[in-house]
Amino acid sequence: MKESSTYQAILAEGEIKGELKARQSTLLDILRDRFGDVPAEVESRIRAVTEAARLQHAILRAIRISSIDDLEL
């Protein structure tokens, strides 16, 4: 079972989804720590991102921005 291509595809998809959720959570944690409450619209935009590289870029940017309005996704 573990060698089947279907099983491997499902496992890989789960890993990708887990990585995205972790990066989304990290970004939201940074924003909350720096700016307090995160507007629902910003959280929705973050949750809609499905590319890990975009989230990583936003995480690095969130460390340097002076306002939550400066966040680019």
C-alpha positions as CSV (number, residue, x, y, z in Angstrom):
1,M,0.0,0.0,0.0
2,K,2.7,2.5,1.0
3,E,4.4,1.9,-2.4
4,S,1.4,2.7,-4.5
5,S,1.5,5.9,-6.6
6,T,-1.9,6.9,-5.3
7,Y,-0.9,6.6,-1.7
8,Q,2.3,8.6,-2.4
9,A,0.3,11.3,-4.2
10,I,-2.1,11.6,-1.3
11,L,0.8,11.7,1.1
12,A,2.6,14.4,-0.9
13,E,-0.6,16.5,-1.1
14,G,-1.0,16.3,2.6
15,E,2.5,17.4,3.2
16,I,2.1,20.4,0.9
17,K,-1.1,21.4,2.6
18,G,0.6,21.0,6.0
19,E,3.5,23.2,4.9
20,L,1.2,25.9,3.6
21,K,-0.9,25.9,6.8
22,A,2.3,26.2,8.9
23,R,3.6,29.1,6.8
24,Q,0.2,30.8,6.9
25,S,0.2,30.4,10.7
26,T,3.7,31.7,11.1
27,L,2.9,34.8,9.0
28,L,-0.2,35.5,11.1
29,D,1.7,35.0,14.3
30,I,4.4,37.5,13.2
31,L,1.7,40.0,12.2
32,R,-0.2,39.6,15.5
33,D,3.0,39.9,17.5
34,R,4.0,43.1,15.7
35,F,0.7,44.8,15.1
36,G,-2.0,43.2,17.3
37,D,-5.2,42.1,15.7
38,V,-5.0,41.1,12.1
39,P,-8.0,42.4,10.0
40,A,-10.2,39.6,8.7
41,E,-9.5,40.7,5.1
42,V,-5.8,40.3,5.6
43,E,-6.2,36.9,7.2
44,S,-8.4,35.8,4.3
45,R,-5.8,36.9,1.8
46,I,-3.1,35.0,3.7
47,R,-5.2,31.9,3.9
48,A,-5.9,32.1,0.1
49,V,-2.2,31.9,-0.8
50,T,-1.4,28.5,-2.1
51,E,2.3,29.0,-3.0
52,A,4.8,28.3,-0.3
53,A,7.4,30.7,-1.9
54,R,4.9,33.6,-1.7
55,L,4.2,32.9,1.9
56,Q,7.9,32.7,2.7
57,H,8.5,36.0,1.0
58,A,5.7,37.5,3.0
59,I,7.1,36.1,6.2
60,L,10.4,37.7,5.6
61,R,8.8,41.0,4.6
62,A,6.5,41.0,7.7
63,I,9.6,41.3,9.8
64,R,10.6,44.6,8.2
65,I,7.3,46.4,7.3
66,S,6.2,49.3,9.4
67,S,2.5,48.8,9.0
68,I,0.3,45.8,8.3
69,D,-1.0,47.7,5.2
70,D,2.5,47.4,3.7
71,L,2.2,43.6,3.5
72,E,2.3,42.3,-0.1
73,L,1.1,38.9,-1.0
